[in-house]
Amino acid sequence: MSKRLANNIAISVLWVAAASTVFVLAWLLAYVVVKGLPALSWSFVTQWPTGVTASGGIFPTIVATVYVTAVGFVLVIPVAIGAAVYLAEYAASGRFVNVIRFAADSLASVPSIVFGLFGLAFFVYALGFKFSMLSGGLALSLMMLPLVMRTTEEAIRAVPQGYRLGSYGLGGSKWQTVRRVVLPAAAPRIATGIILAMGRAAGETAVVMFTAGMAINAPIFLTDPGRTMTSHLYVLAMEGISVKNAFGTALLLVGMILSFNLFARWMAGRRG
């Protein structure tokens, strides 16, 4: 086989693989849109579920989804960014640093249901937080931690060394250089990782089902329970309560996660 023929075959295989991926995504989105669009209305977004068929709206589930994701975001940001700054700027290469990175990578591969069961046992029962936005946010923060930490570390390492040398040459200290030069330069990449982690957290079911609870109410305080959109979708679909509302909820959830991803792409494009 000639090199040219082998090259053409390889390119064709890659095109087929890429086209298959796009086709599956387009088919999935089209199916959800066709099935879910009839359920969408202003009342569906702003009203509460009513009756045994869960007719009406999904407003409290939207509030709970935003609430628990925001709690996880607030809890994970200082820990993840602080750990990433330490690993990238202060820690010397060695066994301890390798152990931290290995632990983060291992944590990222843990199934979400394990985070849910851990949150149920530790946050809900052991610490006594019960089913609440706080328990759900803590469990989600554990799931988001490795992704935000590793993407932040890589973003900091990608900042050219000349930025640091220039800051040192002007008399800046190590912390001043990190805070005023390195972190602002890495901010678009860091924001991209955070947004992608939030998108993943918003789409989780097992974690919030075991920690935030299944109560149909709009949470106000951290100690309030709540049912997220994913948990509500699971109940509607698995119990056959309202397939129409299930697809409507799925469409809104897909739109929310897609918005996170598009915003992350926009942030990534800014750094170029």
C-alpha atoms as an extended CHARMM CRD file, in Angstrom:
* protein
*
       272  EXT
         1         1  MET       CA              0.0000000000        0.0000000000        0.0000000000  PROA      1               0.0000000000
         2         2  SER       CA              1.3520000000        3.3870000000       -0.9790000000  PROA      2               0.0000000000
         3         3  LYS       CA              1.7790000000        6.1720000000        1.5660000000  PROA      3               0.0000000000
         4         4  ARG       CA             -0.7450000000        8.3190000000       -0.2850000000  PROA      4               0.0000000000
         5         5  LEU       CA             -3.4090000000        5.5860000000       -0.2120000000  PROA      5               0.0000000000
         6         6  ALA       CA             -2.7760000000        4.8810000000        3.4750000000  PROA      6               0.0000000000
         7         7  ASN       CA             -3.0440000000        8.5850000000        4.2150000000  PROA      7               0.0000000000
         8         8  ASN       CA             -6.3540000000        8.8690000000        2.3430000000  PROA      8               0.0000000000
         9         9  ILE       CA             -7.7680000000        5.8450000000        4.1490000000  PROA      9               0.0000000000
        10        10  ALA       CA             -6.7410000000        7.2550000000        7.5250000000  PROA      10              0.0000000000
        11        11  ILE       CA             -8.3020000000       10.6430000000        6.7530000000  PROA      11              0.0000000000
        12        12  SER       CA            -11.5060000000        8.9530000000        5.5820000000  PROA      12              0.0000000000
        13        13  VAL       CA            -11.7360000000        6.9480000000        8.7910000000  PROA      13              0.0000000000
        14        14  LEU       CA            -11.2420000000       10.0990000000       10.8560000000  PROA      14              0.0000000000
        15        15  TRP       CA            -13.9180000000       11.9510000000        8.8690000000  PROA      15              0.0000000000
        16        16  VAL       CA            -16.3630000000        9.0800000000        9.3910000000  PROA      16              0.0000000000
        17        17  ALA       CA            -15.6310000000        9.0520000000       13.1340000000  PROA      17              0.0000000000
        18        18  ALA       CA            -16.1020000000       12.8220000000       13.3940000000  PROA      18              0.0000000000
        19        19  ALA       CA            -19.2840000000       12.7820000000       11.2940000000  PROA      19              0.0000000000
        20        20  SER       CA            -20.6920000000        9.9290000000       13.3890000000  PROA      20              0.0000000000
        21        21  THR       CA            -20.1030000000       11.9070000000       16.5750000000  PROA      21              0.0000000000
        22        22  VAL       CA            -21.8080000000       14.9960000000       15.1520000000  PROA      22              0.0000000000
        23        23  PHE       CA            -24.7000000000       12.9000000000       13.8410000000  PROA      23              0.0000000000
        24        24  VAL       CA            -25.3270000000       11.2300000000       17.2080000000  PROA      24              0.0000000000
        25        25  LEU       CA            -25.2490000000       14.5880000000       18.9810000000  PROA      25              0.0000000000
        26        26  ALA       CA            -27.5380000000       16.2200000000       16.4150000000  PROA      26              0.0000000000
        27        27  TRP       CA            -29.9670000000       13.2930000000       16.5260000000  PROA      27              0.0000000000
        28        28  LEU       CA            -30.0570000000       13.3460000000       20.3330000000  PROA      28              0.0000000000
        29        29  LEU       CA            -30.6290000000       17.0940000000       20.4730000000  PROA      29              0.0000000000
        30        30  ALA       CA            -33.2850000000       16.9470000000       17.7620000000  PROA      30              0.0000000000
        31        31  TYR       CA            -35.1160000000       14.1380000000       19.5750000000  PROA      31              0.0000000000
        32        32  VAL       CA            -35.1260000000       16.0410000000       22.8850000000  PROA      32              0.0000000000
        33        33  VAL       CA            -36.2180000000       19.2630000000       21.1760000000  PROA      33              0.0000000000
        34        34  VAL       CA            -39.0840000000       17.6060000000       19.2800000000  PROA      34              0.0000000000
        35        35  LYS       CA            -40.3200000000       15.7710000000       22.3690000000  PROA      35              0.0000000000
        36        36  GLY       CA            -39.7450000000       18.5750000000       24.8570000000  PROA      36              0.0000000000
        37        37  LEU       CA            -40.7280000000       21.6800000000       22.9340000000  PROA      37              0.0000000000
        38        38  PRO       CA            -44.5170000000       21.1190000000       23.2910000000  PROA      38              0.0000000000
        39        39  ALA       CA            -44.1490000000       21.1740000000       27.0770000000  PROA      39              0.0000000000
        40        40  LEU       CA            -42.2880000000       24.4770000000       27.2040000000  PROA      40              0.0000000000
        41        41  SER       CA            -44.2200000000       27.5790000000       28.1730000000  PROA      41              0.0000000000
        42        42  TRP       CA            -43.8770000000       30.4940000000       30.5240000000  PROA      42              0.0000000000
        43        43  SER       CA            -46.0440000000       28.7430000000       33.1040000000  PROA      43              0.0000000000
        44        44  PHE       CA            -43.8970000000       25.6070000000       32.8340000000  PROA      44              0.0000000000
        45        45  VAL       CA            -40.8530000000       27.6190000000       33.8940000000  PROA      45              0.0000000000
        46        46  THR       CA            -42.4930000000       29.7960000000       36.5520000000  PROA      46              0.0000000000
        47        47  GLN       CA            -45.0840000000       27.5340000000       38.2110000000  PROA      47              0.0000000000
        48        48  TRP       CA            -44.8160000000       24.6580000000       40.6880000000  PROA      48              0.0000000000
        49        49  PRO       CA            -45.5610000000       20.9780000000       39.9710000000  PROA      49              0.0000000000
        50        50  THR       CA            -49.1210000000       20.0520000000       40.9290000000  PROA      50              0.0000000000
        51        51  GLY       CA            -51.0110000000       16.7950000000       41.4200000000  PROA      51              0.0000000000
        52        52  VAL       CA            -49.8800000000       13.2120000000       41.1430000000  PROA      52              0.0000000000
        53        53  THR       CA            -49.1270000000       13.6950000000       37.4510000000  PROA      53              0.0000000000
        54        54  ALA       CA            -46.6860000000       16.5420000000       38.2410000000  PROA      54              0.0000000000
        55        55  SER       CA            -48.4570000000       18.7910000000       35.7850000000  PROA      55              0.0000000000
        56        56  GLY       CA            -47.6750000000       22.4670000000       35.9780000000  PROA      56              0.0000000000
        57        57  GLY       CA            -44.1970000000       23.9060000000       36.1500000000  PROA      57              0.0000000000
        58        58  ILE       CA            -40.7280000000       23.1140000000       37.4060000000  PROA      58              0.0000000000
        59        59  PHE       CA            -39.7920000000       26.4320000000       38.9970000000  PROA      59              0.0000000000
        60        60  PRO       CA            -38.6240000000       25.0040000000       42.3680000000  PROA      60              0.0000000000
        61        61  THR       CA            -36.4000000000       22.4520000000       40.6170000000  PROA      61              0.0000000000
        62        62  ILE       CA            -34.7080000000       25.2370000000       38.6320000000  PROA      62              0.0000000000
        63        63  VAL       CA            -34.1070000000       27.1680000000       41.8500000000  PROA      63              0.0000000000
        64        64  ALA       CA            -32.6910000000       24.0750000000       43.5690000000  PROA      64              0.0000000000
        65        65  THR       CA            -30.4080000000       23.3030000000       40.6100000000  PROA      65              0.0000000000
        66        66  VAL       CA            -28.9740000000       26.8150000000       40.5090000000  PROA      66              0.0000000000
        67        67  TYR       CA            -28.7380000000       26.9510000000       44.3000000000  PROA      67              0.0000000000
        68        68  VAL       CA            -26.8700000000       23.6850000000       44.8570000000  PROA      68              0.0000000000
        69        69  THR       CA            -24.5360000000       24.3080000000       41.9030000000  PROA      69              0.0000000000
        70        70  ALA       CA            -23.7220000000       27.7930000000       43.2220000000  PROA      70              0.0000000000
        71        71  VAL       CA            -23.0070000000       26.3840000000       46.6980000000  PROA      71              0.0000000000
        72        72  GLY       CA            -20.6480000000       23.8100000000       45.2170000000  PROA      72              0.0000000000
        73        73  PHE       CA            -18.9790000000       26.5340000000       43.1460000000  PROA      73              0.0000000000
        74        74  VAL       CA            -18.4020000000       28.7980000000       46.1640000000  PROA      74              0.0000000000
        75        75  LEU       CA            -16.9990000000       25.9400000000       48.2470000000  PROA      75              0.0000000000
        76        76  VAL       CA            -14.6490000000       24.5100000000       45.6190000000  PROA      76              0.0000000000
        77        77  ILE       CA            -13.0940000000       27.6800000000       44.1640000000  PROA      77              0.0000000000
        78        78  PRO       CA            -10.7680000000       28.7120000000       47.0530000000  PROA      78              0.0000000000
        79        79  VAL       CA             -9.6300000000       25.1440000000       47.7170000000  PROA      79              0.0000000000
        80        80  ALA       CA             -9.0650000000       24.1830000000       44.0780000000  PROA      80              0.0000000000
        81        81  ILE       CA             -7.3300000000       27.3910000000       43.0340000000  PROA      81              0.0000000000
        82        82  GLY       CA             -5.2490000000       27.4900000000       46.2070000000  PROA      82              0.0000000000
        83        83  ALA       CA             -4.0720000000       23.9140000000       45.6720000000  PROA      83              0.0000000000
        84        84  ALA       CA             -3.3290000000       24.6080000000       42.0010000000  PROA      84              0.0000000000
        85        85  VAL       CA             -1.2800000000       27.7140000000       42.8280000000  PROA      85              0.0000000000
        86        86  TYR       CA              0.7050000000       25.7560000000       45.3940000000  PROA      86              0.0000000000
        87        87  LEU       CA              1.4380000000       22.8960000000       42.9920000000  PROA      87              0.0000000000
        88        88  ALA       CA              2.3200000000       25.1370000000       40.0510000000  PROA      88              0.0000000000
        89        89  GLU       CA              4.2470000000       27.9280000000       41.7740000000  PROA      89              0.0000000000
        90        90  TYR       CA              5.4930000000       26.8560000000       45.1880000000  PROA      90              0.0000000000
        91        91  ALA       CA              5.8180000000       23.0890000000       45.4740000000  PROA      91              0.0000000000
        92        92  ALA       CA              9.0660000000       21.4730000000       44.4460000000  PROA      92              0.0000000000
        93        93  SER       CA              8.8810000000       18.3900000000       42.2690000000  PROA      93              0.0000000000
        94        94  GLY       CA              8.8970000000       15.2770000000       44.3700000000  PROA      94              0.0000000000
        95        95  ARG       CA              6.9510000000       12.3550000000       45.7430000000  PROA      95              0.0000000000
        96        96  PHE       CA              4.5370000000       14.4920000000       47.7550000000  PROA      96              0.0000000000
        97        97  VAL       CA              3.4970000000       16.5390000000       44.7120000000  PROA      97              0.0000000000
        98        98  ASN       CA              3.1010000000       13.3880000000       42.6450000000  PROA      98              0.0000000000
        99        99  VAL       CA              0.8670000000       11.9070000000       45.3510000000  PROA      99              0.0000000000
       100       100  ILE       CA             -1.3510000000       15.0110000000       45.2910000000  PROA      100             0.0000000000
       101       101  ARG       CA             -1.7020000000       14.9000000000       41.5120000000  PROA      101             0.0000000000
       102       102  PHE       CA             -2.3870000000       11.1690000000       41.5760000000  PROA      102             0.0000000000
       103       103  ALA       CA             -5.0430000000       11.6770000000       44.2520000000  PROA      103             0.0000000000
       104       104  ALA       CA             -6.7080000000       14.4070000000       42.1910000000  PROA      104             0.0000000000
       105       105  ASP       CA             -6.7000000000       12.2690000000       39.0480000000  PROA      105             0.0000000000
       106       106  SER       CA             -8.0690000000        9.2990000000       40.9830000000  PROA      106             0.0000000000
       107       107  LEU       CA            -10.7990000000       11.4610000000       42.5240000000  PROA      107             0.0000000000
       108       108  ALA       CA            -11.8210000000       12.6190000000       39.0550000000  PROA      108             0.0000000000
       109       109  SER       CA            -12.4190000000        9.0100000000       37.9840000000  PROA      109             0.0000000000
       110       110  VAL       CA            -14.6800000000        8.1090000000       40.9160000000  PROA      110             0.0000000000
       111       111  PRO       CA            -18.2910000000        7.4150000000       39.7790000000  PROA      111             0.0000000000
       112       112  SER       CA            -20.7700000000       10.0840000000       40.7630000000  PROA      112             0.0000000000
       113       113  ILE       CA            -22.9210000000        7.6490000000       42.7370000000  PROA      113             0.0000000000
       114       114  VAL       CA            -19.9680000000        7.0590000000       45.0700000000  PROA      114             0.0000000000
       115       115  PHE       CA            -19.8500000000       10.7900000000       45.8040000000  PROA      115             0.0000000000
       116       116  GLY       CA            -23.5720000000       10.6140000000       46.4830000000  PROA      116             0.0000000000
       117       117  LEU       CA            -23.2530000000        7.7060000000       48.9050000000  PROA      117             0.0000000000
       118       118  PHE       CA            -20.3020000000        9.3480000000       50.6480000000  PROA      118             0.0000000000
       119       119  GLY       CA            -22.2370000000       12.5930000000       50.9530000000  PROA      119             0.0000000000
       120       120  LEU       CA            -25.2220000000       10.7030000000       52.3590000000  PROA      120             0.0000000000
       121       121  ALA       CA            -23.1210000000        8.9250000000       54.9710000000  PROA      121             0.0000000000
       122       122  PHE       CA            -20.8280000000       11.8030000000       55.9240000000  PROA      122             0.0000000000
       123       123  PHE       CA            -22.5830000000       15.1220000000       55.3250000000  PROA      123             0.0000000000
       124       124  VAL       CA            -26.2130000000       14.0680000000       55.7980000000  PROA      124             0.0000000000
       125       125  TYR       CA            -25.8640000000       11.6350000000       58.7130000000  PROA      125             0.0000000000
       126       126  ALA       CA            -22.3990000000       11.9320000000       60.3320000000  PROA      126             0.0000000000
       127       127  LEU       CA            -22.2230000000       15.7450000000       60.3420000000  PROA      127             0.0000000000
       128       128  GLY       CA            -25.9740000000       16.1380000000       60.7570000000  PROA      128             0.0000000000
       129       129  PHE       CA            -26.5260000000       18.5200000000       57.8410000000  PROA      129             0.0000000000
       130       130  LYS       CA            -29.5100000000       16.3820000000       56.7590000000  PROA      130             0.0000000000
       131       131  PHE       CA            -30.8900000000       16.6130000000       53.2240000000  PROA      131             0.0000000000
       132       132  SER       CA            -30.0670000000       20.1940000000       52.3150000000  PROA      132             0.0000000000
       133       133  MET       CA            -28.4560000000       22.5140000000       49.8250000000  PROA      133             0.0000000000
       134       134  LEU       CA            -25.3510000000       22.5180000000       52.0060000000  PROA      134             0.0000000000
       135       135  SER       CA            -25.0040000000       18.7270000000       51.8670000000  PROA      135             0.0000000000
       136       136  GLY       CA            -25.5880000000       18.7310000000       48.1190000000  PROA      136             0.0000000000
       137       137  GLY       CA            -23.1370000000       21.5840000000       47.5630000000  PROA      137             0.0000000000
       138       138  LEU       CA            -20.4400000000       19.8950000000       49.6300000000  PROA      138             0.0000000000
       139       139  ALA       CA            -20.8380000000       16.6430000000       47.6980000000  PROA      139             0.0000000000
       140       140  LEU       CA            -20.7580000000       18.4810000000       44.3690000000  PROA      140             0.0000000000
       141       141  SER       CA            -17.6780000000       20.4370000000       45.4350000000  PROA      141             0.0000000000
       142       142  LEU       CA            -15.8200000000       17.1590000000       45.9940000000  PROA      142             0.0000000000
       143       143  MET       CA            -16.7570000000       16.0800000000       42.4840000000  PROA      143             0.0000000000
       144       144  MET       CA            -15.7710000000       19.4370000000       40.9700000000  PROA      144             0.0000000000
       145       145  LEU       CA            -12.5050000000       19.7270000000       42.9260000000  PROA      145             0.0000000000
       146       146  PRO       CA            -10.1520000000       17.6030000000       40.7710000000  PROA      146             0.0000000000
       147       147  LEU       CA            -11.3720000000       19.0880000000       37.4830000000  PROA      147             0.0000000000
       148       148  VAL       CA            -11.0270000000       22.6980000000       38.6300000000  PROA      148             0.0000000000
       149       149  MET       CA             -7.7130000000       22.0420000000       40.3800000000  PROA      149             0.0000000000
       150       150  ARG       CA             -6.0360000000       20.2980000000       37.4370000000  PROA      150             0.0000000000
       151       151  THR       CA             -7.2850000000       22.7500000000       34.8100000000  PROA      151             0.0000000000
       152       152  THR       CA             -6.1780000000       25.6710000000       36.9830000000  PROA      152             0.0000000000
       153       153  GLU       CA             -2.7380000000       24.1360000000       37.4820000000  PROA      153             0.0000000000
       154       154  GLU       CA             -2.3020000000       23.6070000000       33.7470000000  PROA      154             0.0000000000
       155       155  ALA       CA             -3.5230000000       27.1650000000       33.0810000000  PROA      155             0.0000000000
       156       156  ILE       CA             -0.9470000000       28.5960000000       35.4900000000  PROA      156             0.0000000000
       157       157  ARG       CA              1.8460000000       26.4850000000       34.0190000000  PROA      157             0.0000000000
       158       158  ALA       CA              0.9040000000       27.7100000000       30.5350000000  PROA      158             0.0000000000
       159       159  VAL       CA              1.6920000000       31.3400000000       31.4720000000  PROA      159             0.0000000000
       160       160  PRO       CA              5.0400000000       32.2500000000       29.8170000000  PROA      160             0.0000000000
       161       161  GLN       CA              7.9850000000       32.3700000000       32.1870000000  PROA      161             0.0000000000
       162       162  GLY       CA              8.8490000000       35.8120000000       30.8560000000  PROA      162             0.0000000000
       163       163  TYR       CA              5.8340000000       37.2540000000       32.6680000000  PROA      163             0.0000000000
       164       164  ARG       CA              7.2620000000       36.1060000000       35.9770000000  PROA      164             0.0000000000
       165       165  LEU       CA             10.7940000000       37.2700000000       35.2070000000  PROA      165             0.0000000000
       166       166  GLY       CA              9.4760000000       40.6860000000       34.2050000000  PROA      166             0.0000000000
       167       167  SER       CA              7.6190000000       41.0060000000       37.4910000000  PROA      167             0.0000000000
       168       168  TYR       CA             10.6600000000       39.9510000000       39.4920000000  PROA      168             0.0000000000
       169       169  GLY       CA             12.7750000000       42.4310000000       37.5560000000  PROA      169             0.0000000000
       170       170  LEU       CA             10.4240000000       45.2390000000       38.6020000000  PROA      170             0.0000000000
       171       171  GLY       CA             10.8040000000       44.2770000000       42.2440000000  PROA      171             0.0000000000
       172       172  GLY       CA              7.6970000000       42.1600000000       42.6740000000  PROA      172             0.0000000000
       173       173  SER       CA              7.6400000000       39.4460000000       45.2930000000  PROA      173             0.0000000000
       174       174  LYS       CA              6.6100000000       35.8710000000       44.6180000000  PROA      174             0.0000000000
       175       175  TRP       CA              3.0630000000       36.3910000000       45.8990000000  PROA      175             0.0000000000
       176       176  GLN       CA              2.6920000000       39.7180000000       44.0940000000  PROA      176             0.0000000000
       177       177  THR       CA              3.7840000000       38.0520000000       40.8690000000  PROA      177             0.0000000000
       178       178  VAL       CA              1.3150000000       35.2130000000       41.3100000000  PROA      178             0.0000000000
       179       179  ARG       CA             -1.5810000000       37.4630000000       42.3080000000  PROA      179             0.0000000000
       180       180  ARG       CA             -1.1050000000       40.3580000000       39.8890000000  PROA      180             0.0000000000
       181       181  VAL       CA              0.5910000000       38.7510000000       36.8880000000  PROA      181             0.0000000000
       182       182  VAL       CA              0.1950000000       34.9770000000       36.7020000000  PROA      182             0.0000000000
       183       183  LEU       CA             -3.4310000000       34.5790000000       37.8170000000  PROA      183             0.0000000000
       184       184  PRO       CA             -4.7930000000       37.4060000000       35.5950000000  PROA      184             0.0000000000
       185       185  ALA       CA             -2.9310000000       35.9560000000       32.6110000000  PROA      185             0.0000000000
       186       186  ALA       CA             -4.3270000000       32.4880000000       33.3140000000  PROA      186             0.0000000000
       187       187  ALA       CA             -7.8360000000       33.7340000000       34.1590000000  PROA      187             0.0000000000
       188       188  PRO       CA             -9.5400000000       32.7690000000       30.8410000000  PROA      188             0.0000000000
       189       189  ARG       CA             -8.2780000000       29.1790000000       31.0640000000  PROA      189             0.0000000000
       190       190  ILE       CA             -9.1910000000       28.9750000000       34.7330000000  PROA      190             0.0000000000
       191       191  ALA       CA            -12.6850000000       30.3090000000       34.0230000000  PROA      191             0.0000000000
       192       192  THR       CA            -13.1080000000       27.7200000000       31.2700000000  PROA      192             0.0000000000
       193       193  GLY       CA            -12.3350000000       24.8690000000       33.6560000000  PROA      193             0.0000000000
       194       194  ILE       CA            -14.6620000000       26.2650000000       36.3070000000  PROA      194             0.0000000000
       195       195  ILE       CA            -17.5490000000       26.6640000000       33.8740000000  PROA      195             0.0000000000
       196       196  LEU       CA            -17.1260000000       23.1280000000       32.5320000000  PROA      196             0.0000000000
       197       197  ALA       CA            -17.0820000000       21.7900000000       36.1010000000  PROA      197             0.0000000000
       198       198  MET       CA            -20.2690000000       23.7050000000       36.8910000000  PROA      198             0.0000000000
       199       199  GLY       CA            -21.9080000000       22.2760000000       33.7750000000  PROA      199             0.0000000000
       200       200  ARG       CA            -21.0380000000       18.7750000000       34.8840000000  PROA      200             0.0000000000
       201       201  ALA       CA            -22.3100000000       19.4620000000       38.4010000000  PROA      201             0.0000000000
       202       202  ALA       CA            -25.6120000000       20.8420000000       37.1000000000  PROA      202             0.0000000000
       203       203  GLY       CA            -26.1910000000       17.6270000000       35.1570000000  PROA      203             0.0000000000
       204       204  GLU       CA            -25.5450000000       15.2080000000       38.0390000000  PROA      204             0.0000000000
       205       205  THR       CA            -28.3630000000       13.1240000000       39.4920000000  PROA      205             0.0000000000
       206       206  ALA       CA            -27.0400000000       10.5910000000       41.9900000000  PROA      206             0.0000000000
       207       207  VAL       CA            -24.9890000000       13.1020000000       43.9800000000  PROA      207             0.0000000000
       208       208  VAL       CA            -27.8240000000       15.5500000000       44.6350000000  PROA      208             0.0000000000
       209       209  MET       CA            -30.4950000000       12.8680000000       44.9990000000  PROA      209             0.0000000000
       210       210  PHE       CA            -28.6570000000       11.3570000000       47.9810000000  PROA      210             0.0000000000
       211       211  THR       CA            -27.6490000000       14.6720000000       49.5790000000  PROA      211             0.0000000000
       212       212  ALA       CA            -29.9960000000       17.5180000000       48.6010000000  PROA      212             0.0000000000
       213       213  GLY       CA            -33.1610000000       15.4470000000       48.9020000000  PROA      213             0.0000000000
       214       214  MET       CA            -36.2980000000       15.1480000000       46.7820000000  PROA      214             0.0000000000
       215       215  ALA       CA            -38.5860000000       17.7300000000       48.3780000000  PROA      215             0.0000000000
       216       216  ILE       CA            -40.5800000000       19.8830000000       45.9510000000  PROA      216             0.0000000000
       217       217  ASN       CA            -39.8550000000       23.2890000000       47.3750000000  PROA      217             0.0000000000
       218       218  ALA       CA            -37.8200000000       26.3420000000       46.4310000000  PROA      218             0.0000000000
       219       219  PRO       CA            -34.9120000000       26.3650000000       48.9080000000  PROA      219             0.0000000000
       220       220  ILE       CA            -34.0540000000       29.6240000000       50.6300000000  PROA      220             0.0000000000
       221       221  PHE       CA            -31.6020000000       28.6880000000       53.3830000000  PROA      221             0.0000000000
       222       222  LEU       CA            -28.6040000000       26.3570000000       53.1770000000  PROA      222             0.0000000000
       223       223  THR       CA            -30.4140000000       23.9390000000       55.4680000000  PROA      223             0.0000000000
       224       224  ASP       CA            -33.4090000000       23.6300000000       53.1360000000  PROA      224             0.0000000000
       225       225  PRO       CA            -33.7970000000       20.4750000000       51.0120000000  PROA      225             0.0000000000
       226       226  GLY       CA            -34.7520000000       20.6230000000       47.3520000000  PROA      226             0.0000000000
       227       227  ARG       CA            -35.2450000000       18.5780000000       44.2180000000  PROA      227             0.0000000000
       228       228  THR       CA            -32.9970000000       19.4850000000       41.3090000000  PROA      228             0.0000000000
       229       229  MET       CA            -33.9920000000       19.2660000000       37.6500000000  PROA      229             0.0000000000
       230       230  THR       CA            -32.0850000000       16.0140000000       37.1730000000  PROA      230             0.0000000000
       231       231  SER       CA            -33.7810000000       14.3770000000       40.1680000000  PROA      231             0.0000000000
       232       232  HSD       CA            -37.1830000000       15.6250000000       38.9900000000  PROA      232             0.0000000000
       233       233  LEU       CA            -36.5120000000       14.2950000000       35.4960000000  PROA      233             0.0000000000
       234       234  TYR       CA            -35.5530000000       10.9190000000       36.9450000000  PROA      234             0.0000000000
       235       235  VAL       CA            -38.7740000000       10.6860000000       38.9430000000  PROA      235             0.0000000000
       236       236  LEU       CA            -40.9700000000       11.7420000000       36.0260000000  PROA      236             0.0000000000
       237       237  ALA       CA            -39.3450000000        9.3050000000       33.5970000000  PROA      237             0.0000000000
       238       238  MET       CA            -38.7960000000        6.2640000000       35.8080000000  PROA      238             0.0000000000
       239       239  GLU       CA            -42.2190000000        6.3450000000       37.4660000000  PROA      239             0.0000000000
       240       240  GLY       CA            -44.0270000000        7.2590000000       34.2520000000  PROA      240             0.0000000000
       241       241  ILE       CA            -45.7260000000       10.2190000000       35.9170000000  PROA      241             0.0000000000
       242       242  SER       CA            -45.5430000000       12.6990000000       33.0530000000  PROA      242             0.0000000000
       243       243  VAL       CA            -43.4470000000       11.8830000000       29.9950000000  PROA      243             0.0000000000
       244       244  LYS       CA            -44.2960000000       15.2310000000       28.4230000000  PROA      244             0.0000000000
       245       245  ASN       CA            -42.9870000000       17.1880000000       31.3990000000  PROA      245             0.0000000000
       246       246  ALA       CA            -39.9860000000       14.8700000000       31.6160000000  PROA      246             0.0000000000
       247       247  PHE       CA            -38.9250000000       15.8120000000       28.0840000000  PROA      247             0.0000000000
       248       248  GLY       CA            -39.6160000000       19.4740000000       28.8030000000  PROA      248             0.0000000000
       249       249  THR       CA            -37.3550000000       19.2960000000       31.8480000000  PROA      249             0.0000000000
       250       250  ALA       CA            -34.7260000000       17.4650000000       29.8090000000  PROA      250             0.0000000000
       251       251  LEU       CA            -34.8150000000       20.1530000000       27.1270000000  PROA      251             0.0000000000
       252       252  LEU       CA            -34.3070000000       22.9430000000       29.6580000000  PROA      252             0.0000000000
       253       253  LEU       CA            -31.5100000000       20.9970000000       31.3230000000  PROA      253             0.0000000000
       254       254  VAL       CA            -29.7610000000       20.3580000000       28.0040000000  PROA      254             0.0000000000
       255       255  GLY       CA            -30.0950000000       24.0340000000       27.1670000000  PROA      255             0.0000000000
       256       256  MET       CA            -28.5740000000       24.9930000000       30.5090000000  PROA      256             0.0000000000
       257       257  ILE       CA            -25.5980000000       22.6500000000       30.1370000000  PROA      257             0.0000000000
       258       258  LEU       CA            -25.1260000000       23.6590000000       26.5090000000  PROA      258             0.0000000000
       259       259  SER       CA            -25.0290000000       27.2920000000       27.6140000000  PROA      259             0.0000000000
       260       260  PHE       CA            -22.2840000000       26.4430000000       30.1070000000  PROA      260             0.0000000000
       261       261  ASN       CA            -20.2640000000       24.7210000000       27.3780000000  PROA      261             0.0000000000
       262       262  LEU       CA            -20.7440000000       27.5190000000       24.8550000000  PROA      262             0.0000000000
       263       263  PHE       CA            -19.7210000000       30.0830000000       27.4340000000  PROA      263             0.0000000000
       264       264  ALA       CA            -16.6320000000       27.9960000000       28.2150000000  PROA      264             0.0000000000
       265       265  ARG       CA            -15.7860000000       27.9130000000       24.5010000000  PROA      265             0.0000000000
       266       266  TRP       CA            -16.1800000000       31.6760000000       24.3420000000  PROA      266             0.0000000000
       267       267  MET       CA            -13.8920000000       32.1010000000       27.3420000000  PROA      267             0.0000000000
       268       268  ALA       CA            -11.3600000000       29.7630000000       25.7860000000  PROA      268             0.0000000000
       269       269  GLY       CA            -11.4670000000       31.7930000000       22.5690000000  PROA      269             0.0000000000
       270       270  ARG       CA            -10.6890000000       34.9810000000       24.4810000000  PROA      270             0.0000000000
       271       271  ARG       CA             -7.2710000000       33.7200000000       25.4990000000  PROA      271             0.0000000000
       272       272  GLY       CA             -6.3600000000       33.4130000000       21.8270000000  PROA      272             0.0000000000
